[in-house]
Structures are given as structure tokens and as C-alpha cells.
């Protein structure tokens, strides 16, 4: 029996699916991080081999039965990196036709009803990619974060929190309970010790504190509210940049929102929507309702010559079941 493979390689975890020609999930597996920027290309190859072997074993299939594969690869930001990524995909013994893309694009395929549009990512970091209707042209951000003027995921939000707390202490900005948040996290006795420890690299402010910023905003902290509004506006500018690259301004299309920061809801999404719709009035905003690996499986089916439109909903539903 022929089968189709989808893999989502992330910076914290990697997921793989094996589906049949009807879109039924027959195998699934999860492994560790695979972004070559953090684990190297050897680490990427290792996790690809692991999750592929496990998913195929669960499906009762072998590599030579895979007739199409789709991969979303965190860290595949440039065409200059493509050959190195494909070499590692082939090194595990996969000979089927393969489509390998940045991992934001498999989220777009999974989340956009027509399989094209723009995906904006706000999780630990941020990114934004888009595809035109024919998937002949892609638009993208650099993925470089604040260094490239791109925001905002949780990492960028917490960097701005540190700035706001610094401004409060030096009397350049209003007081905020974000100061107490950082003192509590670090164990510093006071702001002087906090800033000394930050500048001496003894203290670090992790992205995982971002939900606490949302909680303070909900509890009325004006500085926290302003930072989340800033983050939403910045995400909107990422979308607008990709929309301009692809000449989408007059089109109606889905903007797919991926990543945990969007769990913050309207406080983040509303300023993003306002910024986008000033440039792209017909943009539609949707949350991704299934794990992104579903989009990789759909690309795998396409690579194997299968018409995916009739199968799309089944793949999404079964992927949600496979990964809870």
C-alpha cells in the first residue's frame, strides 16, 4: 500500500504523520527539537530518522512505500539553506517526491481554507510567511526578531517588559507591576539588584513569563496593556509587509494565526487586525485549529499526486485526534 508522510520540524519538538490516500492517519510520532540553528544538521537528520521510523512502524509501512512527503522546517528561512536540508531528508532513505518549506507555511496550508494566504507566528518568537494562490510566489520576514525589527513573540514582548521596568525605575516612564513580576522571577531584592544581575548576565527573563504579562494587563496594569497593544501592532506590520510583497492589498484571503501568544485573545489580536485592515481591508483572521503537521501531510499527499481538497477536513480532524 502507498502512503504519504508529513513532518513538522520545530525548535522545541518534531511531529510526524503517515496518512493513506483517503486522508486517514495511520501513524504518528513525536520527537525533540530539529531546528538546525540550535541542534545542527546532524541533529536535524537524527530527529527526522527517529520520527519517520516510529510513525511508519505504527502505520505498518516502510520508507519505500512513501510516495509523497511534505516537511515544514523551522530554520529553513533561505533558499541558500535548501540543499543542506534536502540532503538530510534524503540521508534517512526517503526517495519519494518531497516539498520542504519553512514551518510557517505548513501552518498556512493547514489553517487557510483555500491553502494560500498569510501565516503569522507568535509563539516563543515571531515570523510571517505567505503564498499566492498558485504557490508560485512566497513572501517572508527574515525571522531575525528584534535585531531585524520584527516583533512580537514572547521573547520580543519580554524584552520590551525589561525596557518598561527600566524606564519606570529611572523615572522615564510610569510605574508598573511588571517590576514586581521580574523581581519575583529573579529573586532580586530590589530593582538595583535586578538590573545589576541582568547586565551581569546572572538573571535571565524567559519567554515563558509572557502569560503573566497578559494576566497583569487583564488586572488593569496600563503598561502591560500598552505592551500587548504594541505587540499586536507589530504583528500586523509583519502581515502587511508580506501582503505588500505579494500584492495582496486588494484581495480577500485568510491570515492564519499560529502560536501560543494568540491565546491572549482580543487584547493581542484586535490591534493586529486594525493595523492589517488599514492596508488589506478584506483580510480574514483565523486561528489554526489543528497541529501544523496536518499541513505537512496535505503537502505530502499533493506530492504523491492526490487531490487534497476533498480530504482536507479528514486530515485536520484525525491530526487533532492523533496529537490530542
Secondary structure as GFF3:
##gff-version 3
##sequence-region A 1 324
A	DSSP	beta_strand	3	9	.	.	.	ID=ss1
A	DSSP	beta_strand	14	19	.	.	.	ID=ss2
A	DSSP	beta_strand	25	31	.	.	.	ID=ss3
A	DSSP	alpha_helix	36	59	.	.	.	ID=ss4
A	DSSP	three_ten_helix	63	65	.	.	.	ID=ss5
A	DSSP	beta_strand	66	73	.	.	.	ID=ss6
A	DSSP	three_ten_helix	79	81	.	.	.	ID=ss7
A	DSSP	alpha_helix	82	91	.	.	.	ID=ss8
A	DSSP	beta_strand	97	102	.	.	.	ID=ss9
A	DSSP	alpha_helix	103	111	.	.	.	ID=ss10
A	DSSP	beta_strand	117	122	.	.	.	ID=ss11
A	DSSP	beta_strand	126	131	.	.	.	ID=ss12
A	DSSP	beta_strand	138	140	.	.	.	ID=ss13
A	DSSP	three_ten_helix	145	148	.	.	.	ID=ss14
A	DSSP	alpha_helix	154	169	.	.	.	ID=ss15
A	DSSP	alpha_helix	178	186	.	.	.	ID=ss16
A	DSSP	alpha_helix	191	199	.	.	.	ID=ss17
A	DSSP	three_ten_helix	207	209	.	.	.	ID=ss18
A	DSSP	alpha_helix	210	218	.	.	.	ID=ss19
A	DSSP	alpha_helix	222	245	.	.	.	ID=ss20
A	DSSP	beta_strand	254	258	.	.	.	ID=ss21
A	DSSP	three_ten_helix	260	264	.	.	.	ID=ss22
A	DSSP	alpha_helix	266	277	.	.	.	ID=ss23
A	DSSP	beta_strand	284	287	.	.	.	ID=ss24
A	DSSP	alpha_helix	293	303	.	.	.	ID=ss25
A	DSSP	three_ten_helix	309	311	.	.	.	ID=ss26
A	DSSP	alpha_helix	312	323	.	.	.	ID=ss27
###
